[in-house]
Amino acid sequence: MTDYMLWNHEIVERKSENVMVSFEDRGYQFGDGVYEVIRLYDGKLHALDWHLDRLFYSMEQLAIRAPFSRSEIKQLLKQLTEKNKFMADGKLYLQVTRGMQPRDHVYMEELDAIFYATVDRFEQPVEMWEKGVKVTLQDDIRWLRCDIKSLNLLGNVLARTKAQRNGYHEPLFHRDGIVRECGASNFYMIKDGVIHTHPTNNYILGGITRKKVLMFAEELAIPVEEREIAVDELQEADECFLTATPLEIVPITQIDHQPIDHNQIGEITKRLQQYYRKRVYDFLE
């Protein structure tokens, strides 16, 4: 754990007595807030502008008044890594809640949002990259605005806990016979050399790594179709993988009891992994 955190507009010690969450904070009471997880490589923030695009979008969708400008938060986050003398691989967690008021479902206008950020080490998940993971199909019980990166994650919490306690890395959500995404990552199926993944709409979160993977696939001349994938199609998949900011590209070798390509890592997935590793340092600041 690093020594310093961002608490509103100040860099303070993480153990500071001044850092206290009020019981009237709407984030604490209702999950009324948004967040971002930003990867760091050698202490540098990765794809920061894309993360901030999504953060401001999430705040706008929930009508949360941004407590900072884009330039202000960029400066504060960089100051946070510098203050911690953080030069390792890690991740930065940034959270914004609507603010404090006496408990009421109806929020008051003009509340002052509360925000904080922390930085911690996160090693590259090499074993996952090389061996892949198993996922399990689960009903998607989440709310219908998954495009907002909100603090309302109880559906994900229940699903991921159930999956991992049954020996799987992630749940693979499906709704109305359509595969959506995993519990904390986006999902992709490869068939006949084409990458298939759910379109960005209210049913999934538009992942930052997803955005880069689609860009890299185009650069590698790998065809991509953003479309709905039926659950029944998974039986015919040649390869599957998931993506997430901390994990990059992770092969899926099994869905429930069904092996994918005899539990092997597919060639297209390997190409994308290698290319991603080659390009990762192009997005640092």
Backbone as CSV, one residue per row, in Angstrom:
resi,resn,N_x,N_y,N_z,CA_x,CA_y,CA_z,C_x,C_y,C_z
1,MET,0.841,-1.183,0.000,0.000,0.000,0.000,0.879,1.238,0.000
2,THR,0.556,2.194,-0.853,1.326,3.430,-0.919,0.969,4.359,0.248
3,ASP,1.776,5.372,0.467,1.637,6.229,1.649,0.624,7.357,1.485
4,TYR,0.421,7.802,0.237,-0.402,8.985,0.027,-1.597,8.692,-0.880
5,MET,-2.663,9.462,-0.691,-3.860,9.351,-1.513,-4.342,10.752,-1.861
6,LEU,-5.206,10.821,-2.854,-5.872,12.067,-3.210,-7.219,12.101,-2.500
7,TRP,-7.439,13.139,-1.693,-8.718,13.305,-0.994,-9.260,14.667,-1.386
8,ASN,-10.279,14.654,-2.244,-10.770,15.871,-2.869,-9.602,16.572,-3.568
9,HIS,-9.243,17.747,-3.229,-8.206,18.446,-4.002,-6.833,18.412,-3.324
10,GLU,-6.662,17.547,-2.328,-5.397,17.518,-1.599,-4.765,16.133,-1.645
11,ILE,-3.448,16.109,-1.667,-2.692,14.872,-1.493,-2.407,14.730,-0.008
12,VAL,-2.918,13.678,0.618,-2.783,13.492,2.064,-2.286,12.080,2.356
13,GLU,-1.874,11.855,3.584,-1.486,10.512,3.994,-2.723,9.609,4.034
14,ARG,-2.556,8.378,3.581,-3.700,7.455,3.542,-4.250,7.180,4.934
15,LYS,-3.416,7.282,5.941,-3.854,7.040,7.311,-4.269,8.330,8.022
16,SER,-4.420,9.396,7.271,-4.761,10.683,7.869,-6.130,10.642,8.537
17,GLU,-6.231,11.290,9.696,-7.508,11.380,10.403,-8.494,12.286,9.678
18,ASN,-8.009,13.065,8.725,-8.892,13.965,7.976,-9.663,13.229,6.876
19,VAL,-9.271,11.996,6.591,-9.955,11.222,5.557,-11.038,10.390,6.217
20,MET,-12.258,10.870,6.155,-13.390,10.185,6.774,-14.600,10.249,5.846
21,VAL,-15.244,9.110,5.642,-16.455,9.063,4.831,-17.650,9.277,5.747
22,SER,-18.452,10.272,5.433,-19.630,10.562,6.235,-20.720,9.521,5.994
23,PHE,-21.503,9.225,7.031,-22.633,8.317,6.850,-23.713,8.940,5.971
24,GLU,-23.598,10.242,5.702,-24.548,10.908,4.821,-24.009,11.054,3.393
25,ASP,-22.872,10.439,3.126,-22.343,10.415,1.761,-23.249,9.504,0.922
26,ARG,-23.762,10.000,-0.186,-24.690,9.227,-1.003,-24.020,8.019,-1.660
27,GLY,-22.719,8.062,-1.788,-22.020,6.882,-2.273,-22.112,5.745,-1.275
28,TYR,-21.988,6.086,0.006,-22.080,5.098,1.080,-23.499,4.568,1.217
29,GLN,-24.494,5.429,1.067,-25.878,5.032,1.295,-26.535,4.378,0.086
30,PHE,-26.227,4.884,-1.110,-26.951,4.428,-2.300,-26.051,3.897,-3.418
31,GLY,-24.745,3.935,-3.232,-23.866,3.636,-4.363,-23.997,4.703,-5.434
32,ASP,-24.298,5.934,-4.994,-24.585,7.044,-5.897,-23.269,7.704,-6.297
33,GLY,-22.596,7.093,-7.259,-21.310,7.621,-7.685,-20.745,6.810,-8.829
34,VAL,-19.562,7.196,-9.270,-18.902,6.548,-10.405,-17.432,6.335,-10.060
35,TYR,-16.755,5.555,-10.899,-15.344,5.281,-10.617,-14.613,4.932,-11.906
36,GLU,-13.286,4.913,-11.807,-12.415,4.444,-12.876,-11.247,3.702,-12.271
37,VAL,-10.750,2.714,-13.004,-9.514,2.018,-12.654,-8.552,2.218,-13.817
38,ILE,-7.426,2.851,-13.538,-6.464,3.214,-14.568,-5.170,2.439,-14.339
39,ARG,-4.677,1.800,-15.373,-3.445,1.009,-15.259,-2.225,1.927,-15.253
40,LEU,-1.210,1.521,-14.511,0.078,2.194,-14.524,1.155,1.206,-14.943
41,TYR,2.037,1.651,-15.814,3.198,0.876,-16.212,4.436,1.700,-15.901
42,ASP,5.316,1.139,-15.095,6.514,1.862,-14.660,6.148,3.225,-14.071
43,GLY,5.016,3.271,-13.371,4.594,4.482,-12.688,3.891,5.508,-13.560
44,LYS,3.690,5.195,-14.830,3.042,6.142,-15.736,1.610,5.706,-16.029
45,LEU,0.709,6.693,-16.089,-0.707,6.427,-16.320,-0.954,6.012,-17.762
46,HIS,-1.777,4.991,-17.925,-2.017,4.396,-19.235,-3.397,4.794,-19.761
47,ALA,-3.456,5.286,-20.996,-4.715,5.650,-21.662,-5.554,6.595,-20.802
48,LEU,-4.894,7.546,-20.171,-5.571,8.421,-19.212,-6.726,9.192,-19.850
49,ASP,-6.516,9.737,-21.033,-7.568,10.538,-21.657,-8.813,9.706,-21.946
50,TRP,-8.643,8.464,-22.359,-9.799,7.607,-22.627,-10.566,7.318,-21.341
51,HIS,-9.832,7.101,-20.254,-10.502,6.881,-18.968,-11.264,8.120,-18.520
52,LEU,-10.669,9.283,-18.719,-11.356,10.512,-18.322,-12.576,10.781,-19.198
53,ASP,-12.494,10.428,-20.483,-13.681,10.531,-21.335,-14.838,9.746,-20.731
54,ARG,-14.554,8.525,-20.304,-15.602,7.669,-19.748,-16.060,8.174,-18.387
55,LEU,-15.144,8.677,-17.572,-15.512,9.214,-16.267,-16.475,10.389,-16.406
56,PHE,-16.149,11.325,-17.282,-17.026,12.486,-17.460,-18.360,12.085,-18.089
57,TYR,-18.342,11.088,-18.961,-19.593,10.564,-19.510,-20.462,9.983,-18.399
58,SER,-19.870,9.177,-17.517,-20.627,8.559,-16.426,-21.217,9.615,-15.505
59,MET,-20.413,10.629,-15.161,-20.930,11.697,-14.302,-22.078,12.442,-14.989
60,GLU,-21.928,12.693,-16.268,-22.978,13.406,-17.002,-24.276,12.594,-17.031
61,GLN,-24.161,11.287,-17.261,-25.349,10.443,-17.336,-26.096,10.388,-16.006
62,LEU,-25.385,10.523,-14.897,-26.010,10.492,-13.574,-26.265,11.896,-13.013
63,ALA,-25.989,12.901,-13.820,-26.187,14.298,-13.403,-25.393,14.635,-12.143
64,ILE,-24.194,14.072,-12.029,-23.273,14.428,-10.947,-22.431,15.615,-11.412
65,ARG,-22.415,16.671,-10.620,-21.613,17.839,-10.968,-20.131,17.507,-10.808
66,ALA,-19.387,17.612,-11.879,-17.960,17.291,-11.812,-17.259,18.220,-10.825
67,PRO,-16.522,17.675,-9.860,-15.843,18.515,-8.863,-14.488,19.026,-9.334
68,PHE,-14.164,18.770,-10.593,-12.875,19.189,-11.131,-13.011,19.331,-12.645
69,SER,-12.098,20.075,-13.217,-12.004,20.144,-14.674,-11.117,18.993,-15.141
70,ARG,-11.116,18.752,-16.415,-10.275,17.688,-16.964,-8.794,17.955,-16.695
71,SER,-8.363,19.188,-16.898,-6.952,19.508,-16.673,-6.593,19.402,-15.194
72,GLU,-7.522,19.778,-14.307,-7.254,19.700,-12.868,-7.060,18.262,-12.413
73,ILE,-7.932,17.356,-12.839,-7.821,15.977,-12.357,-6.588,15.297,-12.952
74,LYS,-6.245,15.628,-14.183,-5.025,15.060,-14.765,-3.804,15.476,-13.948
75,GLN,-3.752,16.743,-13.585,-2.625,17.243,-12.791,-2.593,16.584,-11.417
76,LEU,-3.762,16.448,-10.771,-3.825,15.854,-9.441,-3.398,14.387,-9.465
77,LEU,-3.824,13.642,-10.470,-3.467,12.221,-10.535,-1.967,12.040,-10.774
78,LYS,-1.397,12.892,-11.577,0.046,12.812,-11.801,0.813,13.210,-10.538
79,GLN,0.290,14.208,-9.820,0.913,14.590,-8.555,0.854,13.443,-7.551
80,LEU,-0.234,12.676,-7.587,-0.388,11.543,-6.669,0.685,10.489,-6.906
81,THR,0.930,10.143,-8.159,1.965,9.142,-8.439,3.348,9.687,-8.094
82,GLU,3.571,10.975,-8.348,4.869,11.578,-8.026,5.098,11.630,-6.519
83,LYS,4.055,11.999,-5.761,4.192,12.082,-4.306,4.524,10.721,-3.707
84,ASN,3.956,9.670,-4.277,4.230,8.318,-3.791,5.535,7.750,-4.341
85,LYS,6.192,8.518,-5.227,7.408,8.042,-5.905,7.146,6.670,-6.519
86,PHE,5.994,6.585,-7.161,5.535,5.294,-7.670,6.113,5.054,-9.063
87,MET,6.967,4.046,-9.176,7.635,3.743,-10.438,7.390,2.300,-10.879
88,ALA,6.406,1.642,-10.275,6.161,0.231,-10.546,4.931,0.062,-11.440
89,ASP,4.608,-1.205,-11.770,3.335,-1.517,-12.413,2.250,-1.491,-11.343
90,GLY,1.119,-0.904,-11.662,0.081,-0.797,-10.650,-1.241,-0.379,-11.251
91,LYS,-2.148,0.046,-10.374,-3.429,0.566,-10.839,-3.858,1.706,-9.922
92,LEU,-4.519,2.670,-10.513,-5.033,3.823,-9.793,-6.546,3.714,-9.748
93,TYR,-7.097,3.835,-8.547,-8.550,3.810,-8.365,-9.025,5.226,-8.077
94,LEU,-9.990,5.697,-8.874,-10.549,7.039,-8.732,-12.068,6.926,-8.570
95,GLN,-12.604,7.527,-7.517,-14.042,7.436,-7.227,-14.626,8.824,-6.995
96,VAL,-15.821,9.045,-7.528,-16.552,10.295,-7.337,-17.959,9.967,-6.867
97,THR,-18.384,10.519,-5.724,-19.765,10.352,-5.279,-20.501,11.689,-5.395
98,ARG,-21.837,11.609,-5.417,-22.631,12.816,-5.647,-22.445,13.848,-4.541
99,GLY,-22.178,13.371,-3.313,-21.989,14.288,-2.195,-22.800,13.873,-0.991
100,MET,-22.933,14.770,-0.037,-23.602,14.469,1.232,-24.924,15.220,1.346
101,GLN,-25.906,14.536,1.920,-27.173,15.163,2.281,-27.904,14.214,3.215
102,PRO,-28.884,14.690,3.996,-29.696,13.769,4.799,-30.325,12.712,3.894
103,ARG,-30.386,11.490,4.371,-30.778,10.365,3.522,-32.149,10.575,2.880
104,ASP,-32.166,10.474,1.553,-33.395,10.614,0.781,-33.096,10.053,-0.608
105,HIS,-34.025,9.244,-1.138,-33.808,8.736,-2.484,-33.646,9.867,-3.493
106,VAL,-34.397,10.933,-3.323,-34.338,12.075,-4.237,-33.142,12.940,-3.871
107,TYR,-32.232,13.090,-4.810,-31.039,13.877,-4.485,-31.297,15.361,-4.667
108,MET,-30.648,16.128,-3.811,-30.719,17.581,-3.896,-29.853,18.060,-5.058
109,GLU,-30.253,19.149,-5.658,-29.445,19.735,-6.709,-28.275,20.516,-6.100
110,GLU,-27.257,20.692,-6.928,-26.103,21.517,-6.550,-25.300,20.935,-5.390
111,LEU,-25.347,19.618,-5.202,-24.498,19.011,-4.175,-23.037,19.084,-4.608
112,ASP,-22.145,19.175,-3.629,-20.710,19.165,-3.915,-20.211,17.728,-3.933
113,ALA,-19.785,17.271,-5.087,-19.298,15.900,-5.221,-18.030,15.695,-4.393
114,ILE,-17.828,14.459,-3.951,-16.671,14.067,-3.149,-15.867,13.055,-3.956
115,PHE,-14.551,13.192,-3.962,-13.758,12.252,-4.749,-12.454,11.905,-4.042
116,TYR,-11.940,10.740,-4.392,-10.632,10.338,-3.879,-9.963,9.419,-4.893
117,ALA,-8.663,9.234,-4.743,-7.906,8.330,-5.603,-6.772,7.706,-4.812
118,THR,-6.476,6.452,-5.118,-5.362,5.738,-4.500,-4.564,5.016,-5.583
119,VAL,-3.321,4.740,-5.285,-2.435,4.012,-6.195,-1.879,2.806,-5.452
120,ASP,-1.894,1.653,-6.105,-1.346,0.440,-5.506,-0.652,-0.397,-6.571
121,ARG,0.249,-1.247,-6.130,0.964,-2.144,-7.037,-0.005,-3.169,-7.624
122,PHE,0.241,-3.532,-8.864,-0.498,-4.621,-9.509,0.423,-5.250,-10.540
123,GLU,0.848,-6.453,-10.248,1.803,-7.127,-11.126,1.118,-7.627,-12.396
124,GLN,1.882,-7.721,-13.444,1.336,-8.234,-14.699,0.895,-9.690,-14.521
125,PRO,-0.324,-10.039,-14.936,-0.861,-11.391,-14.703,-0.364,-12.396,-15.743
126,VAL,0.929,-12.653,-15.731,1.567,-13.467,-16.768,0.960,-14.869,-16.832
127,GLU,0.676,-15.471,-15.686,0.135,-16.826,-15.690,-1.220,-16.887,-16.403
128,MET,-2.060,-15.883,-16.188,-3.348,-15.835,-16.889,-3.145,-15.712,-18.394
129,TRP,-2.186,-14.865,-18.796,-1.926,-14.689,-20.228,-1.497,-16.002,-20.875
130,GLU,-0.701,-16.772,-20.146,-0.115,-17.975,-20.733,-1.018,-19.204,-20.628
131,LYS,-1.824,-19.280,-19.569,-2.640,-20.481,-19.342,-4.124,-20.271,-19.612
132,GLY,-4.582,-19.026,-19.594,-5.990,-18.757,-19.789,-6.807,-18.995,-18.533
133,VAL,-8.124,-18.749,-18.637,-9.027,-18.889,-17.495,-10.320,-19.579,-17.927
134,LYS,-11.075,-20.021,-16.924,-12.393,-20.610,-17.146,-13.465,-19.594,-16.745
135,VAL,-14.584,-19.592,-17.487,-15.718,-18.741,-17.138,-16.976,-19.592,-17.074
136,THR,-18.001,-19.057,-16.427,-19.253,-19.800,-16.268,-20.435,-18.909,-16.616
137,LEU,-21.370,-19.440,-17.376,-22.556,-18.682,-17.773,-23.451,-18.400,-16.575
138,GLN,-23.910,-17.160,-16.474,-24.849,-16.771,-15.419,-25.860,-15.783,-15.982
139,ASP,-27.072,-15.821,-15.439,-28.088,-14.845,-15.811,-27.612,-13.441,-15.453
140,ASP,-27.859,-12.490,-16.338,-27.474,-11.108,-16.105,-28.586,-10.417,-15.312
141,ILE,-28.334,-10.211,-14.008,-29.339,-9.602,-13.135,-29.043,-8.126,-12.864
142,ARG,-28.068,-7.561,-13.582,-27.660,-6.183,-13.332,-28.683,-5.201,-13.906
143,TRP,-28.554,-3.930,-13.493,-29.455,-2.917,-14.029,-29.134,-2.673,-15.505
144,LEU,-29.995,-1.936,-16.187,-29.909,-1.814,-17.635,-29.101,-0.619,-18.117
145,ARG,-28.237,-0.082,-17.253,-27.333,0.989,-17.669,-25.896,0.587,-17.357
146,CYS,-25.508,-0.539,-17.927,-24.144,-1.031,-17.707,-23.103,-0.164,-18.398
147,ASP,-23.526,0.732,-19.286,-22.594,1.638,-19.943,-22.060,2.703,-18.993
148,ILE,-22.735,2.894,-17.863,-22.280,3.840,-16.839,-21.414,3.077,-15.833
149,LYS,-20.205,3.567,-15.605,-19.309,2.879,-14.662,-19.635,3.379,-13.255
150,SER,-20.754,2.873,-12.739,-21.253,3.354,-11.453,-20.794,2.452,-10.310
151,LEU,-21.037,2.914,-9.087,-20.683,2.141,-7.898,-21.686,1.039,-7.601
152,ASN,-22.773,0.958,-8.374,-23.795,-0.068,-8.143,-23.337,-1.396,-8.731
153,LEU,-22.567,-2.144,-7.963,-21.914,-3.352,-8.468,-22.358,-4.622,-7.745
154,LEU,-23.482,-4.573,-7.031,-23.876,-5.733,-6.245,-24.133,-6.948,-7.132
155,GLY,-24.729,-6.747,-8.308,-24.934,-7.866,-9.224,-23.621,-8.497,-9.634
156,ASN,-22.615,-7.672,-9.918,-21.283,-8.179,-10.263,-20.637,-8.877,-9.081
157,VAL,-20.806,-8.309,-7.888,-20.220,-8.888,-6.671,-20.758,-10.296,-6.441
158,LEU,-22.072,-10.455,-6.502,-22.683,-11.763,-6.271,-22.252,-12.768,-7.332
159,ALA,-22.244,-12.327,-8.596,-21.914,-13.231,-9.694,-20.446,-13.650,-9.669
160,ARG,-19.542,-12.706,-9.432,-18.112,-13.042,-9.421,-17.762,-13.912,-8.216
161,THR,-18.398,-13.646,-7.077,-18.144,-14.467,-5.890,-18.603,-15.907,-6.133
162,LYS,-19.798,-16.056,-6.680,-20.305,-17.395,-6.986,-19.394,-18.103,-7.979
163,ALA,-18.962,-17.398,-9.018,-18.099,-18.006,-10.023,-16.781,-18.475,-9.417
164,GLN,-16.123,-17.607,-8.657,-14.804,-17.971,-8.136,-14.881,-19.048,-7.062
165,ARG,-15.968,-19.068,-6.304,-16.107,-20.136,-5.313,-16.430,-21.480,-5.949
166,ASN,-16.777,-21.460,-7.228,-17.019,-22.704,-7.955,-15.902,-23.014,-8.943
167,GLY,-14.760,-22.333,-8.790,-13.580,-22.672,-9.572,-13.440,-21.959,-10.896
168,TYR,-14.232,-20.891,-11.124,-14.151,-20.131,-12.367,-13.598,-18.733,-12.083
169,HIS,-12.930,-18.164,-13.082,-12.381,-16.819,-12.883,-13.470,-15.761,-12.970
170,GLU,-14.392,-15.919,-13.909,-15.397,-14.888,-14.165,-16.754,-15.516,-14.476
171,PRO,-17.851,-14.799,-14.159,-19.139,-15.140,-14.741,-19.191,-14.587,-16.167
172,LEU,-19.906,-15.259,-17.032,-20.180,-14.753,-18.378,-21.680,-14.479,-18.437
173,PHE,-22.033,-13.209,-18.419,-23.440,-12.824,-18.315,-24.181,-13.051,-19.638
174,HIS,-25.421,-13.516,-19.517,-26.304,-13.596,-20.682,-27.696,-13.117,-20.271
175,ARG,-28.362,-12.491,-21.226,-29.711,-11.962,-21.026,-30.490,-12.164,-22.331
176,ASP,-31.698,-12.710,-22.214,-32.547,-12.938,-23.391,-31.843,-13.778,-24.451
177,GLY,-31.048,-14.759,-23.996,-30.369,-15.652,-24.928,-29.147,-15.067,-25.590
178,ILE,-28.729,-13.857,-25.163,-27.593,-13.158,-25.767,-26.466,-13.022,-24.758
179,VAL,-25.254,-13.364,-25.178,-24.074,-13.172,-24.334,-23.759,-11.679,-24.273
180,ARG,-23.524,-11.164,-23.064,-23.271,-9.727,-22.913,-21.789,-9.446,-22.650
181,GLU,-21.321,-9.730,-21.434,-19.927,-9.501,-21.050,-19.660,-10.301,-19.791
182,CYS,-18.441,-10.223,-19.285,-18.106,-10.931,-18.054,-18.323,-10.011,-16.851
183,GLY,-18.025,-10.525,-15.659,-18.313,-9.776,-14.438,-17.516,-8.504,-14.287
184,ALA,-16.287,-8.498,-14.789,-15.449,-7.295,-14.712,-14.594,-7.165,-15.962
185,SER,-15.134,-7.617,-17.088,-14.356,-7.605,-18.325,-15.280,-7.761,-19.524
186,ASN,-14.773,-7.383,-20.694,-15.507,-7.578,-21.940,-15.183,-8.942,-22.533
187,PHE,-16.107,-9.464,-23.351,-16.003,-10.821,-23.882,-15.921,-10.794,-25.412
188,TYR,-15.146,-11.754,-25.954,-14.953,-11.866,-27.395,-14.970,-13.336,-27.787
189,MET,-15.582,-13.616,-28.924,-15.569,-14.953,-29.516,-14.951,-14.858,-30.906
190,ILE,-14.102,-15.805,-31.248,-13.497,-15.842,-32.576,-14.018,-17.072,-33.311
191,LYS,-14.515,-16.861,-34.520,-15.021,-17.941,-35.356,-14.609,-17.682,-36.795
192,ASP,-13.943,-18.665,-37.402,-13.505,-18.570,-38.799,-12.686,-17.303,-39.046
193,GLY,-11.832,-16.973,-38.097,-10.917,-15.851,-38.266,-11.496,-14.482,-37.984
194,VAL,-12.752,-14.422,-37.531,-13.418,-13.152,-37.259,-13.652,-12.995,-35.757
195,ILE,-13.329,-11.817,-35.220,-13.609,-11.512,-33.813,-15.034,-10.991,-33.707
196,HIS,-15.807,-11.588,-32.815,-17.175,-11.145,-32.561,-17.266,-10.639,-31.123
197,THR,-17.883,-9.478,-30.926,-18.053,-8.935,-29.583,-19.297,-8.070,-29.541
198,HIS,-19.900,-7.988,-28.380,-21.146,-7.246,-28.212,-20.958,-5.765,-28.559
199,PRO,-21.906,-5.140,-29.251,-21.787,-3.701,-29.529,-21.884,-2.880,-28.253
200,THR,-21.303,-1.703,-28.282,-21.365,-0.818,-27.109,-22.749,-0.180,-27.035
201,ASN,-23.487,-0.560,-26.020,-24.791,0.033,-25.731,-25.028,-0.084,-24.237
202,ASN,-26.262,0.022,-23.803,-26.533,0.032,-22.363,-26.333,-1.316,-21.688
203,TYR,-26.150,-2.393,-22.464,-26.015,-3.727,-21.877,-24.593,-4.061,-21.438
204,ILE,-23.607,-3.301,-21.908,-22.221,-3.576,-21.529,-21.502,-2.264,-21.219
205,LEU,-20.377,-2.389,-20.531,-19.498,-1.249,-20.314,-18.526,-1.164,-21.487
206,GLY,-18.395,0.015,-22.052,-17.424,0.207,-23.130,-16.019,0.232,-22.566
207,GLY,-15.360,-0.913,-22.566,-14.053,-1.039,-21.935,-12.965,-0.265,-22.670
208,ILE,-12.016,0.249,-21.908,-10.881,0.957,-22.508,-9.979,-0.030,-23.242
209,THR,-9.739,-1.183,-22.647,-8.939,-2.204,-23.320,-9.681,-2.717,-24.550
210,ARG,-11.003,-2.830,-24.453,-11.811,-3.217,-25.614,-11.566,-2.254,-26.769
211,LYS,-11.563,-0.982,-26.469,-11.348,0.040,-27.498,-9.992,-0.151,-28.183
212,LYS,-8.966,-0.428,-27.388,-7.628,-0.634,-27.958,-7.569,-1.927,-28.772
213,VAL,-8.199,-2.987,-28.283,-8.172,-4.268,-28.993,-8.820,-4.138,-30.370
214,LEU,-9.940,-3.427,-30.464,-10.584,-3.249,-31.760,-9.702,-2.422,-32.694
215,MET,-9.012,-1.438,-32.131,-8.063,-0.647,-32.922,-6.916,-1.518,-33.419
216,PHE,-6.371,-2.344,-32.515,-5.237,-3.192,-32.882,-5.640,-4.270,-33.881
217,ALA,-6.851,-4.791,-33.740,-7.323,-5.799,-34.695,-7.359,-5.207,-36.100
218,GLU,-7.807,-3.965,-36.204,-7.828,-3.307,-37.517,-6.413,-3.148,-38.058
219,GLU,-5.482,-2.777,-37.190,-4.092,-2.610,-37.629,-3.488,-3.933,-38.072
220,LEU,-3.949,-5.040,-37.498,-3.457,-6.373,-37.847,-4.285,-7.021,-38.954
221,ALA,-5.264,-6.293,-39.473,-6.143,-6.795,-40.539,-6.924,-8.036,-40.101
222,ILE,-7.334,-8.048,-38.825,-8.191,-9.118,-38.311,-9.628,-8.600,-38.341
223,PRO,-10.533,-9.246,-39.049,-11.920,-8.758,-39.145,-12.615,-8.769,-37.776
224,VAL,-13.467,-7.765,-37.554,-14.231,-7.648,-36.315,-15.703,-7.404,-36.655
225,GLU,-16.592,-8.092,-35.959,-18.025,-7.833,-36.059,-18.551,-7.505,-34.670
226,GLU,-19.036,-6.287,-34.492,-19.678,-5.903,-33.239,-21.157,-6.238,-33.365
227,ARG,-21.562,-7.311,-32.737,-22.926,-7.810,-32.872,-23.303,-8.621,-31.646
228,GLU,-24.583,-8.921,-31.512,-25.043,-9.777,-30.428,-24.678,-11.231,-30.735
229,ILE,-24.172,-11.930,-29.718,-23.762,-13.328,-29.842,-24.755,-14.187,-29.073
230,ALA,-25.376,-15.134,-29.735,-26.308,-16.037,-29.065,-25.540,-17.025,-28.203
231,VAL,-26.117,-17.404,-27.081,-25.468,-18.361,-26.187,-25.143,-19.654,-26.923
232,ASP,-26.036,-20.095,-27.796,-25.820,-21.352,-28.519,-24.593,-21.308,-29.418
233,GLU,-24.180,-20.113,-29.844,-23.010,-20.000,-30.723,-21.708,-20.351,-30.019
234,LEU,-21.690,-20.274,-28.701,-20.454,-20.533,-27.967,-19.937,-21.946,-28.201
235,GLN,-20.846,-22.874,-28.495,-20.441,-24.262,-28.728,-19.560,-24.400,-29.960
236,GLU,-19.658,-23.436,-30.888,-18.898,-23.501,-32.134,-17.695,-22.566,-32.149
237,ALA,-17.380,-21.958,-31.005,-16.288,-20.978,-30.963,-14.941,-21.630,-31.224
238,ASP,-14.106,-20.970,-32.024,-12.727,-21.429,-32.236,-11.811,-20.926,-31.126
239,GLU,-12.036,-19.689,-30.691,-11.270,-19.086,-29.600,-12.196,-18.144,-28.849
240,CYS,-11.865,-17.875,-27.590,-12.546,-16.850,-26.805,-11.505,-16.160,-25.925
241,PHE,-11.751,-14.887,-25.639,-10.886,-14.186,-24.688,-11.670,-13.067,-24.027
242,LEU,-11.103,-12.523,-22.960,-11.696,-11.385,-22.264,-10.649,-10.292,-22.148
243,THR,-11.121,-9.071,-21.933,-10.208,-7.951,-21.741,-10.664,-7.099,-20.571
244,ALA,-9.692,-6.542,-19.856,-9.951,-5.626,-18.753,-8.706,-4.778,-18.549
245,THR,-8.876,-3.590,-18.011,-7.740,-2.684,-17.826,-6.597,-3.318,-17.043
246,PRO,-6.839,-3.957,-15.884,-5.698,-4.529,-15.154,-5.108,-5.766,-15.833
247,LEU,-5.941,-6.511,-16.587,-5.546,-7.829,-17.083,-5.089,-7.843,-18.529
248,GLU,-5.377,-6.795,-19.280,-5.114,-6.738,-20.721,-5.950,-7.798,-21.442
249,ILE,-5.301,-8.742,-22.156,-6.009,-9.761,-22.935,-5.759,-11.124,-22.311
250,VAL,-6.841,-11.779,-21.883,-6.730,-13.082,-21.218,-7.516,-14.130,-22.006
251,PRO,-6.870,-15.208,-22.440,-7.583,-16.257,-23.160,-8.597,-16.965,-22.258
252,ILE,-9.710,-17.372,-22.833,-10.691,-18.213,-22.147,-10.542,-19.616,-22.707
253,THR,-10.229,-20.559,-21.855,-9.993,-21.925,-22.306,-11.173,-22.857,-22.039
254,GLN,-12.148,-22.390,-21.249,-13.287,-23.246,-20.928,-14.481,-22.394,-20.519
255,ILE,-15.663,-22.740,-21.017,-16.922,-22.115,-20.606,-17.778,-23.191,-19.970
256,ASP,-18.001,-23.078,-18.684,-18.619,-24.161,-17.909,-17.811,-25.431,-18.145
257,HIS,-18.416,-26.490,-18.633,-17.675,-27.749,-18.834,-17.195,-27.918,-20.271
258,GLN,-17.355,-26.888,-21.080,-16.985,-26.977,-22.492,-15.599,-26.387,-22.745
259,PRO,-14.622,-27.216,-23.126,-13.297,-26.683,-23.476,-13.385,-25.865,-24.771
260,ILE,-12.566,-24.831,-24.861,-12.445,-24.039,-26.080,-11.154,-24.448,-26.779
261,ASP,-11.266,-24.996,-27.976,-10.102,-25.446,-28.757,-9.198,-26.360,-27.921
262,HIS,-9.831,-27.335,-27.276,-9.084,-28.334,-26.477,-8.232,-27.674,-25.384
263,ASN,-8.777,-26.617,-24.784,-8.099,-25.879,-23.705,-6.789,-25.235,-24.148
264,GLN,-6.653,-24.980,-25.452,-5.444,-24.346,-25.964,-5.669,-22.842,-26.159
265,ILE,-4.567,-22.099,-26.242,-4.635,-20.672,-26.536,-4.593,-20.500,-28.048
266,GLY,-5.603,-19.853,-28.627,-5.704,-19.723,-30.070,-4.681,-18.765,-30.668
267,GLU,-4.415,-18.928,-31.954,-3.388,-18.140,-32.626,-3.766,-16.661,-32.740
268,ILE,-5.034,-16.349,-32.992,-5.426,-14.947,-33.098,-5.311,-14.261,-31.742
269,THR,-5.713,-14.980,-30.688,-5.568,-14.422,-29.334,-4.103,-14.148,-29.031
270,LYS,-3.222,-15.059,-29.388,-1.791,-14.864,-29.161,-1.266,-13.651,-29.930
271,ARG,-1.701,-13.514,-31.176,-1.263,-12.359,-31.982,-1.670,-11.053,-31.325
272,LEU,-2.911,-11.002,-30.845,-3.395,-9.787,-30.195,-2.625,-9.514,-28.902
273,GLN,-2.372,-10.546,-28.119,-1.606,-10.380,-26.889,-0.223,-9.794,-27.179
274,GLN,0.451,-10.376,-28.152,1.803,-9.930,-28.480,1.807,-8.490,-28.991
275,TYR,0.825,-8.161,-29.813,0.747,-6.810,-30.361,0.387,-5.806,-29.269
276,TYR,-0.507,-6.201,-28.384,-0.872,-5.323,-27.270,0.353,-5.018,-26.425
277,ARG,1.136,-6.033,-26.098,2.344,-5.833,-25.297,3.322,-4.910,-26.019
278,LYS,3.375,-5.020,-27.328,4.272,-4.187,-28.130,3.836,-2.723,-28.108
279,ARG,2.508,-2.478,-28.070,1.979,-1.123,-28.187,1.637,-0.478,-26.854
280,VAL,1.726,-1.225,-25.754,1.225,-0.725,-24.475,1.894,0.581,-24.048
281,TYR,3.151,0.745,-24.371,3.869,1.933,-23.912,3.614,3.155,-24.799
282,ASP,2.840,2.968,-25.858,2.464,4.102,-26.709,1.359,4.953,-26.096
283,PHE,0.752,4.472,-24.998,-0.412,5.150,-24.426,-0.128,5.708,-23.025
284,LEU,1.145,5.874,-22.691,1.510,6.346,-21.356,1.677,7.863,-21.329
285,GLU,1.408,8.431,-20.153,1.705,9.853,-19.939,1.931,10.114,-18.454
